């Protein structure tokens, strides 16, 4: 039986840039998402779904509106890394950290 897919969401607000120097991965870049997607496929196959959501894009739905409110209420740093809807990282992270979080999720789910 196939294991269910793991849904990875990167929620960002491209209008909120906190630092001016090299601050990690620019997740708003299509190249960064493409590279992350390829690294995920290379390492885990096709059981991971990756989606980038720009909260400032104006295409908010109920789910993204809720997260926008959580970000304001809890004063969270963007981007956010969500795994199956659960917050894993708030603030800058790179592809290595993304892969580590996925690996941990797979290991926990295997138990």
C-alpha positions as CSV (number, residue, x, y, z in Angstrom):
1,X,0.0,0.0,0.0
2,X,1.3,3.5,-0.9
3,X,2.0,5.9,1.9
4,X,0.1,9.1,1.6
5,X,1.9,12.1,0.2
6,X,3.5,14.7,2.5
7,X,2.3,18.2,1.7
8,X,5.1,20.9,2.1
9,X,4.0,24.5,1.9
10,X,6.3,27.5,2.0
11,X,4.3,30.5,3.0
12,X,6.0,33.8,2.3
13,X,5.3,37.5,1.9
14,X,7.5,38.8,-0.9
15,X,6.8,42.4,0.3
16,X,8.3,41.7,3.7
17,X,12.0,41.5,3.4
18,X,13.6,41.7,6.8
19,X,17.3,41.9,5.9
20,X,19.3,43.5,3.1
21,X,22.2,41.1,3.0
22,X,22.3,37.5,1.9
23,X,19.5,36.1,4.1
24,X,19.2,32.6,2.9
25,X,17.0,31.2,0.1
26,X,14.8,33.5,-1.8
27,X,11.7,31.3,-2.0
28,X,9.9,33.8,-4.2
29,X,12.3,32.9,-6.9
30,X,11.0,30.2,-9.3
31,X,14.5,28.9,-9.6
32,X,14.7,28.3,-5.9
33,X,11.4,26.4,-5.9
34,X,12.5,24.4,-8.9
35,X,15.8,23.4,-7.3
36,X,14.1,22.5,-4.0
37,X,11.5,20.4,-6.0
38,X,14.3,18.6,-7.9
39,X,16.3,17.9,-4.7
40,X,13.1,16.5,-3.0
41,X,12.5,14.2,-6.0
42,X,16.1,13.1,-6.0
43,X,16.1,12.2,-2.3
44,X,12.5,11.1,-1.6
45,X,10.8,10.3,-4.9
46,X,7.4,11.5,-5.8
47,X,5.7,11.1,-2.4
48,X,6.3,14.8,-1.4
49,X,4.3,17.7,-2.8
50,X,5.8,21.1,-2.6
51,X,3.9,24.4,-3.0
52,X,5.1,28.0,-2.6
53,X,2.4,30.5,-1.6
54,X,3.1,34.2,-1.6
55,X,0.7,35.7,1.0
56,X,1.0,39.1,-0.7
57,X,-0.1,37.9,-4.1
58,X,-3.8,38.7,-3.5
59,X,-4.9,35.1,-4.2
60,X,-5.7,34.4,-0.6
61,X,-8.1,31.7,0.3
62,X,-9.4,30.8,3.8
63,X,-6.3,28.8,4.7
64,X,-3.8,31.5,3.7
65,X,-6.0,34.2,5.4
66,X,-5.8,32.1,8.6
67,X,-2.0,31.9,8.4
68,X,-1.7,35.6,7.7
69,X,-3.6,36.2,10.9
70,X,-1.4,33.7,12.8
71,X,1.7,35.5,11.5
72,X,0.4,38.8,12.8
73,X,-0.9,37.5,16.1
74,X,2.2,35.5,17.0
75,X,4.6,38.0,15.3
76,X,6.2,35.1,13.3
77,X,8.9,35.7,10.8
78,X,8.3,34.6,7.2
79,X,8.9,32.5,5.3
80,X,7.0,29.7,7.1
81,X,7.7,26.0,6.4
82,X,4.5,23.9,6.9
83,X,4.4,20.1,6.8
84,X,0.9,18.7,6.4
85,X,-0.4,22.0,7.7
86,X,1.8,22.1,10.8
87,X,4.4,24.9,11.4
88,X,7.9,23.5,11.4
89,X,10.1,26.6,10.7
90,X,9.4,30.3,11.1
91,X,12.0,32.5,9.5
92,X,14.8,31.9,7.0
93,X,15.7,28.4,6.1
94,X,17.6,26.8,3.2
95,X,17.1,23.7,1.1
96,X,19.2,21.6,3.4
97,X,16.9,22.4,6.3
98,X,13.9,21.8,4.2
99,X,15.2,18.3,3.3
100,X,16.0,17.6,7.0
101,X,12.5,18.5,8.1
102,X,11.0,16.2,5.4
103,X,13.3,13.4,6.4
104,X,12.3,13.8,10.1
105,X,8.6,13.7,9.0
106,X,9.1,10.5,7.1
107,X,10.9,8.9,10.0
108,X,8.2,9.9,12.5
109,X,5.5,8.7,10.1
110,X,7.2,5.4,9.7
111,X,6.7,4.6,13.4
